[in-house]
């Protein structure tokens, strides 16, 4: 395949690229051409813009912009609406941007963004997106990439009670890539003493059920 492409002229490659673009749906275009867009123009980091875009996406999600239900039957039960695929791709993109906020020490904004994004992820079945089966496996970013930094960001910005509630939410997710024991251990490593005390006050069944 690669050798065949190398034999094509520049004009033939451009034609092939345009034809490929036309046959892809919108979510597929975002996924496959995103790296090209990024190389053409890498925008200057703007924390406020990232924050506003994530809040906009959150509001769009909870008001049903990406919710596209259909009557499920034996022939179409495995179909996934384009809106659902697009939402999953955008969620991963916004998680990546929230991680950049954290890496650049914009902890207050990072925490708020993580809060909003995790709210819609946890509640994705509540008329936010539609499919016969929904889960984090559909979102093209690993939870293990996000959760540790989210915990650190909460430790830097939340009250003891807020930290405890955030940790409980992450433990309830119990993601395959970042199990609840890892969440608890990370929280106990990076939390303040007050935050750690709040975690210890959780019932054992809440912590490790």
C-alpha positions, -999 to 999 in steps of 0.1 A, spaced: 0 0 0 28 25 10 48 16 -21 18 21 -43 12 55 -28 49 65 -34 45 58 -71 16 83 -74 21 119 -86 14 148 -64 -18 155 -83 -30 119 -79 -23 120 -42 -43 152 -38 -72 137 -58 -71 105 -36 -71 127 -4 -101 147 -16 -120 115 -26 -112 100 9 -125 132 26 -158 130 7 -166 94 16 -160 100 53 -187 112 77 -181 142 100 -168 123 130 -145 102 108 -131 134 92 -124 149 126 -106 118 137 -85 111 106 -77 147 96 -72 163 130 -35 157 129 -33 175 95 -53 204 108 -30 206 138 1 207 116 -13 234 93 -20 257 122 -13 252 159 -32 278 178 -15 297 206 -24 284 241 -52 304 256 -65 291 289 -96 312 289 -106 301 254 -102 264 264 -122 270 295 -150 287 276 -151 260 249 -154 232 275 -182 250 293 -200 255 259 -196 218 251 -210 209 285 -241 231 280 -246 217 245 -244 182 259 -269 186 288 -294 204 265 -294 175 240 -275 188 211 -258 154 205 -288 132 215 -301 114 184 -323 85 194 -339 60 170 -361 30 172 -338 0 179 -346 -33 162 -327 -65 154 -312 -50 122 -299 -17 135 -292 -24 172 -254 -20 166 -257 13 148 -241 43 164 -255 78 155 -230 102 140 -238 126 168 -227 100 194 -194 94 176 -188 131 172 -196 137 209 -171 110 220 -144 125 198 -151 160 211 -151 147 247 -117 132 243 -105 165 227 -118 185 256 -103 162 281 -69 166 263 -73 204 266 -82 202 303 -50 182 308 -31 210 291 -47 235 316 -34 213 344 1 210 329 3 248 326 -8 251 363 -42 266 356 -55 245 383 -88 263 391 -99 262 355 -86 227 350 -106 214 379 -138 230 368 -134 216 333 -126 181 346 -158 184 368 -180 193 339 -165 167 315 -168 139 340 -204 149 348 -215 144 312 -193 113 308 -209 97 339 -244 107 328 -239 100 291 -269 76 292 -292 104 305 -303 117 270 -269 132 263 -260 107 236 -277 76 222 -267 40 214 -278 5 223 -247 3 245 -227 32 258 -194 32 278 -161 49 282 -146 24 257 -162 46 230 -142 77 241 -108 77 223 -87 86 254 -77 64 283 -91 72 317 -57 63 331 -43 94 313 -69 117 328 -77 105 363 -43 110 381 -41 146 370 -77 152 378 -71 140 414 -40 162 417 -60 192 404 -88 185 429 -62 182 457 -49 217 448 -83 234 446 -111 216 464 -123 216 500 -120 184 519 -157 176 513 -154 184 476 -123 163 473 -140 134 490 -170 136 467 -148 138 436 -128 107 447 -160 88 454 -173 96 419 -141 84 403 -142 52 424 -177 46 413 -165 46 377 -141 19 385 -125 21 351 -106 -10 338 -75 11 331 -76 29 365 -94 8 392 -109 22 424 -79 11 445 -56 32 423 -80 62 427 -79 58 465 -42 53 467 -35 83 445 -59 105 466 -41 94 498 -7 103 482 -15 138 469 -44 151 492 -39 175 520 -42 161 555 -77 175 558 -86 159 525 -71 126 535 -91 127 568 -123 132 548 -114 101 527 -108 81 558 -142 90 571 -159 73 542 -173 39 551 -151 10 541 -179 -3 518 -180 31 501 -142 31 496 -137 -4 483 -170 -19 474 
